[in-house]
């Protein structure tokens, strides 16, 4: 069995994410967050330490999705 933990995000961000995932294969904000975090972790594990440019690219992508302001 998998244990879970809760991650809190601002309500306005959650609302924007809900709008963003409409019409996609993501059924919830949690699904999208799990996908994004897994992608980042897998990329990090495959490449080792992230370069500054890679970190900035990921940050930009998360900002575009509304996860960072």
N, CA, C and O atoms as a Tripos MOL2 file, in Angstrom:
@<TRIPOS>MOLECULE
protein
  276   275    69     0     0
PROTEIN
NO_CHARGES

@<TRIPOS>ATOM
      1 N           0.8400   -1.1770    0.0000 N.3       1 UNK1
      2 CA          0.0000    0.0000    0.0000 C.3       1 UNK1
      3 C           0.8880    1.2440    0.0000 C.2       1 UNK1
      4 O           1.9090    1.2800    0.6860 O.2       1 UNK1
      5 N           0.5070    2.2410   -0.7530 N.am      2 UNK2
      6 CA          1.2500    3.4900   -0.8380 C.3       2 UNK2
      7 C           0.7400    4.4750    0.1980 C.2       2 UNK2
      8 O          -0.4650    4.6900    0.3310 O.2       2 UNK2
      9 N           1.6750    5.0700    0.9330 N.am      3 UNK3
     10 CA          1.3190    6.1370    1.8680 C.3       3 UNK3
     11 C           1.3010    7.4560    1.1160 C.2       3 UNK3
     12 O           2.0210    7.6180    0.1310 O.2       3 UNK3
     13 N           0.4950    8.3870    1.5640 N.am      4 UNK4
     14 CA          0.3710    9.6890    0.9200 C.3       4 UNK4
     15 C           0.6050   10.7990    1.9280 C.2       4 UNK4
     16 O           0.4660   10.6060    3.1350 O.2       4 UNK4
     17 N           0.9610   11.9590    1.4090 N.am      5 UNK5
     18 CA          1.0810   13.1620    2.2090 C.3       5 UNK5
     19 C           0.3340   14.2760    1.4940 C.2       5 UNK5
     20 O           0.0620   14.1740    0.2980 O.2       5 UNK5
     21 N           0.0080   15.3150    2.2010 N.am      6 UNK6
     22 CA         -0.7540   16.4150    1.6280 C.3       6 UNK6
     23 C           0.1660   17.5820    1.3100 C.2       6 UNK6
     24 O           1.0270   17.9460    2.1110 O.2       6 UNK6
     25 N          -0.0250   18.1610    0.1370 N.am      7 UNK7
     26 CA          0.6920   19.3670   -0.2700 C.3       7 UNK7
     27 C          -0.3500   20.4560   -0.4650 C.2       7 UNK7
     28 O          -1.3370   20.2520   -1.1710 O.2       7 UNK7
     29 N          -0.1400   21.5940    0.1460 N.am      8 UNK8
     30 CA         -1.1010   22.6920    0.0550 C.3       8 UNK8
     31 C          -0.6530   23.7060   -0.9810 C.2       8 UNK8
     32 O           0.5210   24.0690   -1.0570 O.2       8 UNK8
     33 N          -1.6160   24.1570   -1.7790 N.am      9 UNK9
     34 CA         -1.3630   25.2330   -2.7340 C.3       9 UNK9
     35 C          -2.4770   26.2590   -2.5660 C.2       9 UNK9
     36 O          -3.5680   25.9180   -2.1090 O.2       9 UNK9
     37 N          -2.2150   27.5080   -2.9300 N.am     10 UNK10
     38 CA         -3.2510   28.5340   -2.7980 C.3      10 UNK10
     39 C          -4.4960   28.1780   -3.6220 C.2      10 UNK10
     40 O          -4.3920   27.5740   -4.6900 O.2      10 UNK10
     41 N          -5.6660   28.5560   -3.1150 N.am     11 UNK11
     42 CA         -6.9400   28.2490   -3.7770 C.3      11 UNK11
     43 C          -6.9870   28.8110   -5.1890 C.2      11 UNK11
     44 O          -7.4690   28.1370   -6.1000 O.2      11 UNK11
     45 N          -6.4930   30.0460   -5.3950 N.am     12 UNK12
     46 CA         -6.5400   30.6190   -6.7400 C.3      12 UNK12
     47 C          -5.6790   29.8140   -7.7060 C.2      12 UNK12
     48 O          -6.0210   29.6900   -8.8820 O.2      12 UNK12
     49 N          -4.5690   29.2670   -7.2250 N.am     13 UNK13
     50 CA         -3.7280   28.4200   -8.0640 C.3      13 UNK13
     51 C          -4.4470   27.1160   -8.3860 C.2      13 UNK13
     52 O          -4.4170   26.6540   -9.5260 O.2      13 UNK13
     53 N          -5.0880   26.5260   -7.3930 N.am     14 UNK14
     54 CA         -5.8420   25.2890   -7.6110 C.3      14 UNK14
     55 C          -6.9460   25.5080   -8.6390 C.2      14 UNK14
     56 O          -7.1940   24.6430   -9.4790 O.2      14 UNK14
     57 N          -7.6080   26.6590   -8.5760 N.am     15 UNK15
     58 CA         -8.6560   26.9700   -9.5480 C.3      15 UNK15
     59 C          -8.0820   27.0730  -10.9580 C.2      15 UNK15
     60 O          -8.6810   26.5800  -11.9150 O.2      15 UNK15
     61 N          -6.9210   27.7140  -11.0850 N.am     16 UNK16
     62 CA         -6.2870   27.8460  -12.4040 C.3      16 UNK16
     63 C          -5.8460   26.4900  -12.9350 C.2      16 UNK16
     64 O          -5.9460   26.2220  -14.1320 O.2      16 UNK16
     65 N          -5.3560   25.6330  -12.0390 N.am     17 UNK17
     66 CA         -4.9550   24.2880  -12.4570 C.3      17 UNK17
     67 C          -6.1700   23.5140  -12.9400 C.2      17 UNK17
     68 O          -6.1030   22.8370  -13.9650 O.2      17 UNK17
     69 N          -7.2760   23.6050  -12.2190 N.am     18 UNK18
     70 CA         -8.5020   22.9170  -12.6350 C.3      18 UNK18
     71 C          -8.9160   23.3500  -14.0420 C.2      18 UNK18
     72 O          -9.3180   22.5190  -14.8560 O.2      18 UNK18
     73 N          -8.8200   24.6450  -14.3250 N.am     19 UNK19
     74 CA         -9.1400   25.1420  -15.6640 C.3      19 UNK19
     75 C          -8.1540   24.5940  -16.6870 C.2      19 UNK19
     76 O          -8.5380   24.2490  -17.8040 O.2      19 UNK19
     77 N          -6.8800   24.5130  -16.3030 N.am     20 UNK20
     78 CA         -5.8340   24.0520  -17.2070 C.3      20 UNK20
     79 C          -6.0130   22.5900  -17.5840 C.2      20 UNK20
     80 O          -5.7530   22.2130  -18.7270 O.2      20 UNK20
     81 N          -6.4520   21.7600  -16.6420 N.am     21 UNK21
     82 CA         -6.5300   20.3260  -16.9220 C.3      21 UNK21
     83 C          -7.8320   19.9120  -17.6020 C.2      21 UNK21
     84 O          -7.9850   18.7550  -17.9950 O.2      21 UNK21
     85 N          -8.7720   20.8510  -17.7450 N.am     22 UNK22
     86 CA        -10.0170   20.5150  -18.4440 C.3      22 UNK22
     87 C          -9.6820   20.0330  -19.8510 C.2      22 UNK22
     88 O          -8.9230   20.6770  -20.5750 O.2      22 UNK22
     89 N         -10.2560   18.8980  -20.2280 N.am     23 UNK23
     90 CA        -10.0440   18.3620  -21.5640 C.3      23 UNK23
     91 C          -8.7400   17.6020  -21.7210 C.2      23 UNK23
     92 O          -8.3780   17.2250  -22.8350 O.2      23 UNK23
     93 N          -8.0170   17.3680  -20.6120 N.am     24 UNK24
     94 CA         -6.7790   16.5970  -20.6730 C.3      24 UNK24
     95 C          -7.0140   15.2320  -20.0330 C.2      24 UNK24
     96 O          -8.1130   14.9320  -19.5670 O.2      24 UNK24
     97 N          -5.9800   14.4230  -20.0180 N.am     25 UNK25
     98 CA         -6.0930   13.1030  -19.3920 C.3      25 UNK25
     99 C          -5.9530   13.1690  -17.8720 C.2      25 UNK25
    100 O          -6.1220   12.1560  -17.1930 O.2      25 UNK25
    101 N          -5.6440   14.3500  -17.3310 N.am     26 UNK26
    102 CA         -5.5300   14.5000  -15.8810 C.3      26 UNK26
    103 C          -6.9240   14.6650  -15.2850 C.2      26 UNK26
    104 O          -7.6890   15.5340  -15.7020 O.2      26 UNK26
    105 N          -7.2450   13.8190  -14.3050 N.am     27 UNK27
    106 CA         -8.5850   13.8760  -13.7210 C.3      27 UNK27
    107 C          -8.6530   14.7790  -12.4960 C.2      27 UNK27
    108 O          -9.7370   15.0670  -11.9900 O.2      27 UNK27
    109 N          -7.4900   15.2240  -12.0200 N.am     28 UNK28
    110 CA         -7.4870   16.0810  -10.8340 C.3      28 UNK28
    111 C          -6.1810   16.8600  -10.7560 C.2      28 UNK28
    112 O          -5.2150   16.5680  -11.4620 O.2      28 UNK28
    113 N          -6.1790   17.8520   -9.8850 N.am     29 UNK29
    114 CA         -4.9570   18.6070   -9.6180 C.3      29 UNK29
    115 C          -3.8780   17.6650   -9.0970 C.2      29 UNK29
    116 O          -2.7140   17.7830   -9.4800 O.2      29 UNK29
    117 N          -4.2510   16.7460   -8.2410 N.am     30 UNK30
    118 CA         -3.2870   15.7870   -7.6930 C.3      30 UNK30
    119 C          -2.6260   14.9620   -8.7870 C.2      30 UNK30
    120 O          -1.4220   14.7130   -8.7340 O.2      30 UNK30
    121 N          -3.4070   14.5350   -9.7830 N.am     31 UNK31
    122 CA         -2.8330   13.7770  -10.9000 C.3      31 UNK31
    123 C          -1.7600   14.5820  -11.6160 C.2      31 UNK31
    124 O          -0.6890   14.0600  -11.9250 O.2      31 UNK31
    125 N          -2.0450   15.8460  -11.8800 N.am     32 UNK32
    126 CA         -1.0840   16.6960  -12.5810 C.3      32 UNK32
    127 C           0.1580   16.9250  -11.7270 C.2      32 UNK32
    128 O           1.2760   16.8550  -12.2390 O.2      32 UNK32
    129 N          -0.0140   17.1950  -10.4510 N.am     33 UNK33
    130 CA          1.1290   17.4280   -9.5650 C.3      33 UNK33
    131 C           2.0060   16.1810   -9.4860 C.2      33 UNK33
    132 O           3.2310   16.2830   -9.5510 O.2      33 UNK33
    133 N           1.3920   15.0070   -9.3480 N.am     34 UNK34
    134 CA          2.1710   13.7610   -9.3190 C.3      34 UNK34
    135 C           2.9660   13.5960  -10.6020 C.2      34 UNK34
    136 O           4.1450   13.2420  -10.5620 O.2      34 UNK34
    137 N           2.3310   13.8500  -11.7450 N.am     35 UNK35
    138 CA          3.0090   13.7380  -13.0350 C.3      35 UNK35
    139 C           4.2040   14.6830  -13.1090 C.2      35 UNK35
    140 O           5.2990   14.2770  -13.4970 O.2      35 UNK35
    141 N           3.9910   15.9470  -12.7350 N.am     36 UNK36
    142 CA          5.0680   16.9390  -12.8070 C.3      36 UNK36
    143 C           6.2210   16.5810  -11.8770 C.2      36 UNK36
    144 O           7.3840   16.6490  -12.2730 O.2      36 UNK36
    145 N           5.9060   16.2060  -10.6570 N.am     37 UNK37
    146 CA          6.9650   15.8690   -9.7060 C.3      37 UNK37
    147 C           7.7260   14.6220  -10.1290 C.2      37 UNK37
    148 O           8.9510   14.5780  -10.0190 O.2      37 UNK37
    149 N           7.0140   13.6110  -10.6110 N.am     38 UNK38
    150 CA          7.7020   12.4070  -11.1040 C.3      38 UNK38
    151 C           8.6230   12.7560  -12.2640 C.2      38 UNK38
    152 O           9.7530   12.2720  -12.3280 O.2      38 UNK38
    153 N           8.1480   13.5890  -13.1750 N.am     39 UNK39
    154 CA          8.9610   13.9930  -14.3250 C.3      39 UNK39
    155 C          10.2380   14.6850  -13.8800 C.2      39 UNK39
    156 O          11.3160   14.4020  -14.4020 O.2      39 UNK39
    157 N          10.1230   15.5840  -12.9270 N.am     40 UNK40
    158 CA         11.2950   16.3090  -12.4290 C.3      40 UNK40
    159 C          12.2530   15.3560  -11.7290 C.2      40 UNK40
    160 O          13.4620   15.4210  -11.9500 O.2      40 UNK40
    161 N          11.7280   14.4750  -10.8890 N.am     41 UNK41
    162 CA         12.5770   13.5380  -10.1540 C.3      41 UNK41
    163 C          13.2780   12.5820  -11.1120 C.2      41 UNK41
    164 O          14.4740   12.3300  -10.9640 O.2      41 UNK41
    165 N          12.5560   12.0490  -12.0850 N.am     42 UNK42
    166 CA         13.1590   11.1340  -13.0590 C.3      42 UNK42
    167 C          14.2500   11.8420  -13.8490 C.2      42 UNK42
    168 O          15.3300   11.2880  -14.0520 O.2      42 UNK42
    169 N          13.9770   13.0540  -14.2910 N.am     43 UNK43
    170 CA         14.9770   13.8180  -15.0330 C.3      43 UNK43
    171 C          16.2190   14.0280  -14.1680 C.2      43 UNK43
    172 O          17.3430   13.8680  -14.6430 O.2      43 UNK43
    173 N          16.0210   14.3770  -12.9330 N.am     44 UNK44
    174 CA         17.1380   14.6070  -12.0130 C.3      44 UNK44
    175 C          17.9400   13.3240  -11.8090 C.2      44 UNK44
    176 O          19.1700   13.3580  -11.8150 O.2      44 UNK44
    177 N          17.2640   12.2040  -11.6290 N.am     45 UNK45
    178 CA         17.9500   10.9370  -11.3940 C.3      45 UNK45
    179 C          18.7350   10.4920  -12.6220 C.2      45 UNK45
    180 O          19.8150    9.9160  -12.4900 O.2      45 UNK45
    181 N          18.2110   10.7490  -13.8040 N.am     46 UNK46
    182 CA         18.8860   10.3410  -15.0290 C.3      46 UNK46
    183 C          20.0920   11.2120  -15.3320 C.2      46 UNK46
    184 O          21.0850   10.7320  -15.8770 O.2      46 UNK46
    185 N          20.0140   12.4720  -14.9890 N.am     47 UNK47
    186 CA         21.0630   13.4060  -15.3640 C.3      47 UNK47
    187 C          21.9620   13.8020  -14.2100 C.2      47 UNK47
    188 O          22.9640   14.4830  -14.4280 O.2      47 UNK47
    189 N          21.6440   13.4050  -13.0090 N.am     48 UNK48
    190 CA         22.4250   13.8640  -11.8680 C.3      48 UNK48
    191 C          21.9820   15.2580  -11.4810 C.2      48 UNK48
    192 O          20.8020   15.5900  -11.5980 O.2      48 UNK48
    193 N          22.8930   16.0580  -11.0310 N.am     49 UNK49
    194 CA         22.5650   17.4130  -10.6050 C.3      49 UNK49
    195 C          22.0300   18.2480  -11.7600 C.2      49 UNK49
    196 O          22.5290   18.1650  -12.8830 O.2      49 UNK49
    197 N          21.0160   19.0490  -11.4770 N.am     50 UNK50
    198 CA         20.4680   19.9520  -12.4840 C.3      50 UNK50
    199 C          21.4030   21.1390  -12.6750 C.2      50 UNK50
    200 O          21.9620   21.6700  -11.7150 O.2      50 UNK50
    201 N          21.5610   21.5460  -13.9310 N.am     51 UNK51
    202 CA         22.3100   22.7690  -14.1850 C.3      51 UNK51
    203 C          21.4110   23.9540  -13.8560 C.2      51 UNK51
    204 O          20.1990   23.8000  -13.7030 O.2      51 UNK51
    205 N          22.0020   25.1220  -13.7510 N.am     52 UNK52
    206 CA         21.2190   26.3320  -13.4840 C.3      52 UNK52
    207 C          20.1910   26.5470  -14.5920 C.2      52 UNK52
    208 O          19.0520   26.9250  -14.3180 O.2      52 UNK52
    209 N          20.5900   26.3080  -15.8490 N.am     53 UNK53
    210 CA         19.6810   26.4900  -16.9850 C.3      53 UNK53
    211 C          18.5090   25.5130  -16.9070 C.2      53 UNK53
    212 O          17.3710   25.8930  -17.1860 O.2      53 UNK53
    213 N          18.7720   24.2650  -16.5330 N.am     54 UNK54
    214 CA         17.7030   23.2760  -16.4070 C.3      54 UNK54
    215 C          16.7490   23.6550  -15.2720 C.2      54 UNK54
    216 O          15.5310   23.5360  -15.4030 O.2      54 UNK54
    217 N          17.3180   24.1080  -14.1680 N.am     55 UNK55
    218 CA         16.4900   24.5350  -13.0410 C.3      55 UNK55
    219 C          15.5970   25.7000  -13.4530 C.2      55 UNK55
    220 O          14.4140   25.7250  -13.1150 O.2      55 UNK55
    221 N          16.1590   26.6640  -14.1800 N.am     56 UNK56
    222 CA         15.3780   27.8120  -14.6410 C.3      56 UNK56
    223 C          14.2940   27.3810  -15.6210 C.2      56 UNK56
    224 O          13.1860   27.9160  -15.5930 O.2      56 UNK56
    225 N          14.6070   26.4140  -16.4910 N.am     57 UNK57
    226 CA         13.6100   25.9190  -17.4470 C.3      57 UNK57
    227 C          12.4420   25.2610  -16.7150 C.2      57 UNK57
    228 O          11.2820   25.4970  -17.0530 O.2      57 UNK57
    229 N          12.7460   24.4440  -15.7220 N.am     58 UNK58
    230 CA         11.6930   23.7950  -14.9370 C.3      58 UNK58
    231 C          10.8800   24.8410  -14.1870 C.2      58 UNK58
    232 O           9.6530   24.7620  -14.1350 O.2      58 UNK58
    233 N          11.5620   25.8150  -13.6090 N.am     59 UNK59
    234 CA         10.8760   26.8890  -12.8960 C.3      59 UNK59
    235 C           9.9390   27.6440  -13.8310 C.2      59 UNK59
    236 O           8.8010   27.9400  -13.4660 O.2      59 UNK59
    237 N          10.4130   27.9550  -15.0370 N.am     60 UNK60
    238 CA          9.5770   28.6480  -16.0230 C.3      60 UNK60
    239 C           8.3490   27.8190  -16.3790 C.2      60 UNK60
    240 O           7.2450   28.3520  -16.4890 O.2      60 UNK60
    241 N           8.5420   26.5120  -16.5590 N.am     61 UNK61
    242 CA          7.4190   25.6380  -16.9010 C.3      61 UNK61
    243 C           6.3980   25.6050  -15.7680 C.2      61 UNK61
    244 O           5.1940   25.6580  -16.0170 O.2      61 UNK61
    245 N           6.8690   25.5190  -14.5320 N.am     62 UNK62
    246 CA          5.9530   25.5030  -13.3930 C.3      62 UNK62
    247 C           5.2340   26.8390  -13.2430 C.2      62 UNK62
    248 O           4.0710   26.8740  -12.8400 O.2      62 UNK62
    249 N           5.9180   27.9430  -13.5660 N.am     63 UNK63
    250 CA          5.2660   29.2560  -13.5360 C.3      63 UNK63
    251 C           4.1960   29.3340  -14.6180 C.2      63 UNK63
    252 O           3.1020   29.8430  -14.3750 O.2      63 UNK63
    253 N           4.5080   28.8310  -15.8140 N.am     64 UNK64
    254 CA          3.5320   28.8460  -16.9050 C.3      64 UNK64
    255 C           2.2830   28.0520  -16.5410 C.2      64 UNK64
    256 O           1.1760   28.4030  -16.9500 O.2      64 UNK64
    257 N           2.4640   26.9800  -15.7700 N.am     65 UNK65
    258 CA          1.3310   26.1620  -15.3430 C.3      65 UNK65
    259 C           0.6250   26.7470  -14.1240 C.2      65 UNK65
    260 O          -0.4330   26.2640  -13.7200 O.2      65 UNK65
    261 N           1.2150   27.7930  -13.5390 N.am     66 UNK66
    262 CA          0.5920   28.4430  -12.3990 C.3      66 UNK66
    263 C           0.9940   27.8900  -11.0500 C.2      66 UNK66
    264 O           0.4150   28.2710  -10.0330 O.2      66 UNK66
    265 N           1.9840   26.9910  -11.0150 N.am     67 UNK67
    266 CA          2.4050   26.4160   -9.7390 C.3      67 UNK67
    267 C           3.3500   27.3180   -8.9730 C.2      67 UNK67
    268 O           3.4630   27.2100   -7.7520 O.2      67 UNK67
    269 N           4.0290   28.2080   -9.6780 N.am     68 UNK68
    270 CA          4.9170   29.1760   -9.0380 C.3      68 UNK68
    271 C           4.5270   30.5550   -9.5120 C.2      68 UNK68
    272 O           4.0610   30.7320  -10.6380 O.2      68 UNK68
    273 N           4.7180   31.5200   -8.6550 N.am     69 UNK69
    274 CA          4.3870   32.8920   -9.0400 C.3      69 UNK69
    275 C           5.6350   33.7280   -9.0820 C.2      69 UNK69
    276 O           5.5710   34.9190   -9.3870 O.2      69 UNK69
@<TRIPOS>BOND
     1     1     2 1
     2     2     3 1
     3     3     4 2
     4     3     5 am
     5     5     6 1
     6     6     7 1
     7     7     8 2
     8     7     9 am
     9     9    10 1
    10    10    11 1
    11    11    12 2
    12    11    13 am
    13    13    14 1
    14    14    15 1
    15    15    16 2
    16    15    17 am
    17    17    18 1
    18    18    19 1
    19    19    20 2
    20    19    21 am
    21    21    22 1
    22    22    23 1
    23    23    24 2
    24    23    25 am
    25    25    26 1
    26    26    27 1
    27    27    28 2
    28    27    29 am
    29    29    30 1
    30    30    31 1
    31    31    32 2
    32    31    33 am
    33    33    34 1
    34    34    35 1
    35    35    36 2
    36    35    37 am
    37    37    38 1
    38    38    39 1
    39    39    40 2
    40    39    41 am
    41    41    42 1
    42    42    43 1
    43    43    44 2
    44    43    45 am
    45    45    46 1
    46    46    47 1
    47    47    48 2
    48    47    49 am
    49    49    50 1
    50    50    51 1
    51    51    52 2
    52    51    53 am
    53    53    54 1
    54    54    55 1
    55    55    56 2
    56    55    57 am
    57    57    58 1
    58    58    59 1
    59    59    60 2
    60    59    61 am
    61    61    62 1
    62    62    63 1
    63    63    64 2
    64    63    65 am
    65    65    66 1
    66    66    67 1
    67    67    68 2
    68    67    69 am
    69    69    70 1
    70    70    71 1
    71    71    72 2
    72    71    73 am
    73    73    74 1
    74    74    75 1
    75    75    76 2
    76    75    77 am
    77    77    78 1
    78    78    79 1
    79    79    80 2
    80    79    81 am
    81    81    82 1
    82    82    83 1
    83    83    84 2
    84    83    85 am
    85    85    86 1
    86    86    87 1
    87    87    88 2
    88    87    89 am
    89    89    90 1
    90    90    91 1
    91    91    92 2
    92    91    93 am
    93    93    94 1
    94    94    95 1
    95    95    96 2
    96    95    97 am
    97    97    98 1
    98    98    99 1
    99    99   100 2
   100    99   101 am
   101   101   102 1
   102   102   103 1
   103   103   104 2
   104   103   105 am
   105   105   106 1
   106   106   107 1
   107   107   108 2
   108   107   109 am
   109   109   110 1
   110   110   111 1
   111   111   112 2
   112   111   113 am
   113   113   114 1
   114   114   115 1
   115   115   116 2
   116   115   117 am
   117   117   118 1
   118   118   119 1
   119   119   120 2
   120   119   121 am
   121   121   122 1
   122   122   123 1
   123   123   124 2
   124   123   125 am
   125   125   126 1
   126   126   127 1
   127   127   128 2
   128   127   129 am
   129   129   130 1
   130   130   131 1
   131   131   132 2
   132   131   133 am
   133   133   134 1
   134   134   135 1
   135   135   136 2
   136   135   137 am
   137   137   138 1
   138   138   139 1
   139   139   140 2
   140   139   141 am
   141   141   142 1
   142   142   143 1
   143   143   144 2
   144   143   145 am
   145   145   146 1
   146   146   147 1
   147   147   148 2
   148   147   149 am
   149   149   150 1
   150   150   151 1
   151   151   152 2
   152   151   153 am
   153   153   154 1
   154   154   155 1
   155   155   156 2
   156   155   157 am
   157   157   158 1
   158   158   159 1
   159   159   160 2
   160   159   161 am
   161   161   162 1
   162   162   163 1
   163   163   164 2
   164   163   165 am
   165   165   166 1
   166   166   167 1
   167   167   168 2
   168   167   169 am
   169   169   170 1
   170   170   171 1
   171   171   172 2
   172   171   173 am
   173   173   174 1
   174   174   175 1
   175   175   176 2
   176   175   177 am
   177   177   178 1
   178   178   179 1
   179   179   180 2
   180   179   181 am
   181   181   182 1
   182   182   183 1
   183   183   184 2
   184   183   185 am
   185   185   186 1
   186   186   187 1
   187   187   188 2
   188   187   189 am
   189   189   190 1
   190   190   191 1
   191   191   192 2
   192   191   193 am
   193   193   194 1
   194   194   195 1
   195   195   196 2
   196   195   197 am
   197   197   198 1
   198   198   199 1
   199   199   200 2
   200   199   201 am
   201   201   202 1
   202   202   203 1
   203   203   204 2
   204   203   205 am
   205   205   206 1
   206   206   207 1
   207   207   208 2
   208   207   209 am
   209   209   210 1
   210   210   211 1
   211   211   212 2
   212   211   213 am
   213   213   214 1
   214   214   215 1
   215   215   216 2
   216   215   217 am
   217   217   218 1
   218   218   219 1
   219   219   220 2
   220   219   221 am
   221   221   222 1
   222   222   223 1
   223   223   224 2
   224   223   225 am
   225   225   226 1
   226   226   227 1
   227   227   228 2
   228   227   229 am
   229   229   230 1
   230   230   231 1
   231   231   232 2
   232   231   233 am
   233   233   234 1
   234   234   235 1
   235   235   236 2
   236   235   237 am
   237   237   238 1
   238   238   239 1
   239   239   240 2
   240   239   241 am
   241   241   242 1
   242   242   243 1
   243   243   244 2
   244   243   245 am
   245   245   246 1
   246   246   247 1
   247   247   248 2
   248   247   249 am
   249   249   250 1
   250   250   251 1
   251   251   252 2
   252   251   253 am
   253   253   254 1
   254   254   255 1
   255   255   256 2
   256   255   257 am
   257   257   258 1
   258   258   259 1
   259   259   260 2
   260   259   261 am
   261   261   262 1
   262   262   263 1
   263   263   264 2
   264   263   265 am
   265   265   266 1
   266   266   267 1
   267   267   268 2
   268   267   269 am
   269   269   270 1
   270   270   271 1
   271   271   272 2
   272   271   273 am
   273   273   274 1
   274   274   275 1
   275   275   276 2
@<TRIPOS>SUBSTRUCTURE
     1 UNK1         2 RESIDUE 1 A UNK
     2 UNK2         6 RESIDUE 1 A UNK
     3 UNK3        10 RESIDUE 1 A UNK
     4 UNK4        14 RESIDUE 1 A UNK
     5 UNK5        18 RESIDUE 1 A UNK
     6 UNK6        22 RESIDUE 1 A UNK
     7 UNK7        26 RESIDUE 1 A UNK
     8 UNK8        30 RESIDUE 1 A UNK
     9 UNK9        34 RESIDUE 1 A UNK
    10 UNK10       38 RESIDUE 1 A UNK
    11 UNK11       42 RESIDUE 1 A UNK
    12 UNK12       46 RESIDUE 1 A UNK
    13 UNK13       50 RESIDUE 1 A UNK
    14 UNK14       54 RESIDUE 1 A UNK
    15 UNK15       58 RESIDUE 1 A UNK
    16 UNK16       62 RESIDUE 1 A UNK
    17 UNK17       66 RESIDUE 1 A UNK
    18 UNK18       70 RESIDUE 1 A UNK
    19 UNK19       74 RESIDUE 1 A UNK
    20 UNK20       78 RESIDUE 1 A UNK
    21 UNK21       82 RESIDUE 1 A UNK
    22 UNK22       86 RESIDUE 1 A UNK
    23 UNK23       90 RESIDUE 1 A UNK
    24 UNK24       94 RESIDUE 1 A UNK
    25 UNK25       98 RESIDUE 1 A UNK
    26 UNK26      102 RESIDUE 1 A UNK
    27 UNK27      106 RESIDUE 1 A UNK
    28 UNK28      110 RESIDUE 1 A UNK
    29 UNK29      114 RESIDUE 1 A UNK
    30 UNK30      118 RESIDUE 1 A UNK
    31 UNK31      122 RESIDUE 1 A UNK
    32 UNK32      126 RESIDUE 1 A UNK
    33 UNK33      130 RESIDUE 1 A UNK
    34 UNK34      134 RESIDUE 1 A UNK
    35 UNK35      138 RESIDUE 1 A UNK
    36 UNK36      142 RESIDUE 1 A UNK
    37 UNK37      146 RESIDUE 1 A UNK
    38 UNK38      150 RESIDUE 1 A UNK
    39 UNK39      154 RESIDUE 1 A UNK
    40 UNK40      158 RESIDUE 1 A UNK
    41 UNK41      162 RESIDUE 1 A UNK
    42 UNK42      166 RESIDUE 1 A UNK
    43 UNK43      170 RESIDUE 1 A UNK
    44 UNK44      174 RESIDUE 1 A UNK
    45 UNK45      178 RESIDUE 1 A UNK
    46 UNK46      182 RESIDUE 1 A UNK
    47 UNK47      186 RESIDUE 1 A UNK
    48 UNK48      190 RESIDUE 1 A UNK
    49 UNK49      194 RESIDUE 1 A UNK
    50 UNK50      198 RESIDUE 1 A UNK
    51 UNK51      202 RESIDUE 1 A UNK
    52 UNK52      206 RESIDUE 1 A UNK
    53 UNK53      210 RESIDUE 1 A UNK
    54 UNK54      214 RESIDUE 1 A UNK
    55 UNK55      218 RESIDUE 1 A UNK
    56 UNK56      222 RESIDUE 1 A UNK
    57 UNK57      226 RESIDUE 1 A UNK
    58 UNK58      230 RESIDUE 1 A UNK
    59 UNK59      234 RESIDUE 1 A UNK
    60 UNK60      238 RESIDUE 1 A UNK
    61 UNK61      242 RESIDUE 1 A UNK
    62 UNK62      246 RESIDUE 1 A UNK
    63 UNK63      250 RESIDUE 1 A UNK
    64 UNK64      254 RESIDUE 1 A UNK
    65 UNK65      258 RESIDUE 1 A UNK
    66 UNK66      262 RESIDUE 1 A UNK
    67 UNK67      266 RESIDUE 1 A UNK
    68 UNK68      270 RESIDUE 1 A UNK
    69 UNK69      274 RESIDUE 1 A UNK
